[in-house]
């Protein structure tokens, strides 16, 4: 029930991305975010804004930030193990020079990780 309410709230509040139930985005690289130890900037296509993988805050999440206003426009919440899995998947994929695609399902609260770019936008 909590995930359903959270997903509904996110869908209502997201104005710029016009979030759908299913969002896919490529990750080209990952770097540190400010001075945080467990927060990472995911470098992706410009239409997704600044994407942050936050494994440090109380509420782990992937958040999309408007690069012009620094407003958070979409959040996808994760449990600590999911956040670590996503980080390790990205890190391993980058070491192998593999493609990275992350799919977020805001309706179910589930995500998929892939090394395929097909249909990743």
C-alpha positions as CSV (number, residue, x, y, z in Angstrom):
1,X,0.0,0.0,0.0
2,X,2.9,2.4,0.9
3,X,4.5,1.9,-2.5
4,X,1.2,2.5,-4.3
5,X,0.6,5.8,-2.4
6,X,4.2,6.9,-3.0
7,X,4.0,6.1,-6.7
8,X,0.7,8.0,-7.0
9,X,2.2,11.0,-5.2
10,X,5.3,10.9,-7.5
11,X,3.1,10.8,-10.6
12,X,1.1,13.7,-9.5
13,X,4.1,15.9,-8.5
14,X,6.3,15.2,-11.5
15,X,5.8,18.0,-14.0
16,X,8.8,18.2,-16.3
17,X,9.5,14.5,-16.9
18,X,5.8,13.6,-17.3
19,X,6.6,10.3,-15.6
20,X,4.9,7.2,-17.0
21,X,4.5,3.9,-15.2
22,X,7.7,2.8,-17.0
23,X,10.8,4.9,-17.5
24,X,14.0,3.7,-19.1
25,X,17.2,5.6,-19.2
26,X,20.8,4.9,-20.2
27,X,23.8,5.4,-17.9
28,X,27.0,6.4,-19.6
29,X,29.1,7.0,-16.6
30,X,29.0,7.4,-12.8
31,X,30.8,9.9,-10.6
32,X,30.8,11.2,-7.0
33,X,28.0,13.6,-6.1
34,X,29.3,16.6,-4.1
35,X,31.2,15.5,-1.0
36,X,28.9,12.6,-0.2
37,X,30.4,9.1,0.3
38,X,27.5,7.1,-1.0
39,X,25.7,9.4,-3.4
40,X,26.6,9.2,-7.1
41,X,25.8,11.2,-10.2
42,X,24.6,9.0,-13.0
43,X,25.6,10.5,-16.4
44,X,22.7,10.0,-18.8
45,X,20.9,11.6,-21.7
46,X,20.2,15.4,-21.2
47,X,16.4,15.0,-21.2
48,X,16.6,13.2,-17.9
49,X,18.3,16.1,-16.1
50,X,20.7,15.3,-13.3
51,X,20.2,11.8,-12.0
52,X,21.5,11.0,-8.5
53,X,21.8,7.5,-7.0
54,X,21.4,8.2,-3.3
55,X,22.5,5.3,-1.1
56,X,23.4,7.5,1.8
57,X,20.3,9.3,2.9
58,X,17.7,7.8,5.2
59,X,15.5,7.1,2.2
60,X,17.6,5.5,-0.6
61,X,16.5,6.6,-4.0
62,X,17.2,7.5,-7.6
63,X,16.2,11.1,-8.0
64,X,15.9,13.2,-11.1
65,X,16.9,16.9,-10.6
66,X,16.1,19.8,-12.9
67,X,19.6,21.1,-13.9
68,X,18.4,24.7,-14.2
69,X,16.4,25.0,-10.9
70,X,18.0,22.2,-8.8
71,X,14.4,21.1,-8.1
72,X,13.8,17.4,-7.6
73,X,11.2,16.4,-10.2
74,X,11.0,12.6,-9.7
75,X,12.1,10.2,-7.0
76,X,12.2,6.4,-7.1
77,X,12.7,4.9,-3.6
78,X,14.9,1.9,-3.0
79,X,15.7,-0.3,0.0
80,X,19.4,-0.4,1.0
81,X,20.1,-3.7,-0.8
82,X,18.5,-2.5,-4.0
83,X,20.6,0.6,-3.9
84,X,23.8,-1.4,-3.4
85,X,22.8,-3.8,-6.2
86,X,22.2,-0.9,-8.7
87,X,25.6,0.6,-7.7
88,X,27.4,-2.7,-8.1
89,X,25.7,-3.3,-11.5
90,X,26.7,0.1,-12.8
91,X,30.3,-0.3,-11.4
92,X,30.8,-3.8,-12.9
93,X,29.2,-2.7,-16.3
94,X,31.5,0.3,-16.5
95,X,34.6,-1.8,-15.8
96,X,33.6,-4.1,-18.6
97,X,32.7,-1.2,-20.9
98,X,29.2,-2.5,-21.2
99,X,26.0,-0.6,-21.9
100,X,23.8,0.2,-19.0
101,X,20.0,0.7,-19.0
102,X,17.9,1.2,-15.9
103,X,14.2,0.7,-16.1
104,X,12.0,2.1,-13.3
105,X,8.4,0.9,-12.9
106,X,6.7,3.5,-10.7
107,X,3.5,1.6,-10.6
108,X,5.0,-1.6,-9.1
109,X,8.0,0.0,-7.4
110,X,10.3,-2.5,-9.2
111,X,13.3,-1.9,-11.4
112,X,15.2,-3.8,-14.1
113,X,18.9,-3.5,-14.9
114,X,20.1,-4.4,-18.4
115,X,23.2,-4.1,-20.5
116,X,21.1,-3.5,-23.7
117,X,20.5,0.0,-25.1
118,X,17.6,-1.2,-27.3
119,X,14.5,0.7,-26.3
120,X,16.4,2.4,-23.5
121,X,14.9,5.9,-24.0
